Amino acid sequence: MLSGLAHVDLVCRDVERSVAFYLAVLGDLGLQPPVTFGGERGEPIHYLRFPGDGSGSLGLRAASGPEADQPFELYAPGFHHLAFAVSERFDVELAHDSAASAGAQILHAPREWPDYHPSYYATFFLDPDGFRVEVRSR
């Protein structure tokens, strides 16, 4: 039986920039500094772990080859967005403020999304590679 999502790996143009961004935005919410492992191409993969034991991690690895400069397209086949769950509405607001301070393009300030669920509260912004990121309270 599935118990959750173990990890998601993102391929980034500048891994150090992305590590710094995610720690700046989600570090105060418990995202841990990276633990690094070798990838199948010999590249380092930086796993930023979530605070709960066994709750998963975000892997960041460097882009390479001719696709390295390919811009992210929201509705192209593949990845659409990454959503992080937090405990409180205040945590959504903290992530929003941290993302804005880190220079992220804010797509939606924290607000309720009743079409998703009556108590759904979230913010959306772009990471340094243009990936759409959501932070929502449970």
C-alpha positions in Angstrom: 0.0 0.0 0.0 1.3 3.5 -0.8 2.2 5.6 2.1 3.3 8.9 0.4 5.7 10.4 -2.1 9.3 9.5 -1.3 10.9 12.2 -3.4 10.7 14.4 -6.5 13.8 15.4 -8.4 14.0 18.6 -10.4 16.6 19.3 -13.1 17.9 22.8 -12.6 20.0 25.2 -14.6 21.9 26.3 -11.5 21.7 23.8 -8.7 23.4 26.0 -6.1 20.9 28.8 -6.9 18.0 26.4 -6.6 19.3 24.9 -3.3 19.7 28.4 -1.9 16.2 29.4 -3.1 14.4 26.4 -1.6 16.2 26.8 1.7 15.4 30.5 1.8 11.7 29.9 1.1 11.1 26.6 3.0 14.0 26.4 5.5 12.0 28.2 8.3 9.2 25.6 7.7 11.6 22.7 8.4 13.2 21.9 5.0 16.6 20.4 5.8 20.0 21.4 4.2 20.9 19.0 1.4 22.4 15.5 1.6 24.2 14.8 -1.6 24.3 11.5 -3.5 25.7 10.6 -6.9 23.2 10.3 -9.8 23.3 7.8 -12.7 25.4 10.2 -14.8 27.8 10.8 -11.9 26.2 14.2 -11.2 25.5 15.2 -7.6 21.9 15.1 -6.5 21.1 17.4 -3.6 18.2 16.0 -1.5 16.6 18.6 0.8 14.6 16.5 3.2 11.2 17.3 4.8 11.2 17.6 8.6 9.1 14.5 9.4 10.9 11.1 9.5 10.3 9.4 6.2 8.2 12.3 4.9 10.1 12.6 1.6 12.5 15.0 0.0 13.1 17.4 -2.9 16.1 16.4 -5.1 17.9 19.0 -7.2 20.3 18.1 -10.0 22.0 20.0 -12.8 20.7 20.1 -16.3 23.2 19.1 -19.0 23.3 18.6 -22.7 21.4 20.5 -25.4 18.2 20.6 -23.3 20.0 22.5 -20.5 18.7 25.9 -21.7 15.2 24.7 -22.6 12.7 26.9 -20.8 10.0 25.2 -18.7 6.6 25.1 -20.3 3.6 24.7 -17.9 1.4 22.8 -20.3 4.0 20.8 -22.2 4.0 17.0 -21.5 5.6 16.4 -18.1 5.7 18.3 -14.9 3.0 20.9 -14.1 3.7 22.1 -10.5 5.1 21.1 -7.2 2.8 21.5 -4.1 4.1 21.5 -0.5 1.7 20.9 2.4 2.2 22.9 5.6 0.3 22.8 8.9 -1.1 26.3 9.3 -2.3 29.2 7.2 0.5 31.2 8.8 3.0 28.8 7.2 1.5 29.6 3.8 2.0 33.3 4.5 5.5 32.7 5.7 6.4 30.8 2.5 4.8 33.6 0.4 6.8 36.3 2.2 10.0 34.3 2.0 9.5 33.6 -1.8 8.9 37.3 -2.4 12.0 38.2 -0.4 14.0 35.6 -2.5 12.9 37.4 -5.7 10.3 34.8 -6.8 7.6 35.9 -9.2 4.4 35.6 -7.2 1.6 34.2 -9.2 -1.1 34.2 -6.4 -0.8 35.7 -2.9 -2.1 33.5 -0.1 -5.9 33.1 -0.3 -8.6 30.6 -0.1 -9.4 28.3 -3.1 -12.9 27.1 -2.4 -13.1 25.4 -5.8 -10.5 22.9 -4.5 -11.9 22.5 -1.0 -13.8 24.8 1.4 -10.7 25.3 3.6 -8.0 25.2 0.9 -5.5 28.1 1.5 -2.5 28.5 -0.8 0.0 30.6 -2.5 1.7 30.1 -5.9 5.0 31.4 -7.2 7.8 30.5 -9.6 11.2 29.0 -8.6 14.5 30.2 -10.3 13.9 27.7 -13.2 10.3 28.9 -13.7 8.8 25.8 -12.1 5.4 26.6 -10.5 5.4 26.0 -6.8 2.4 25.9 -4.5 2.4 26.0 -0.7 -0.9 25.0 0.9 -2.2 24.4 4.4 -3.9 21.1 5.2 
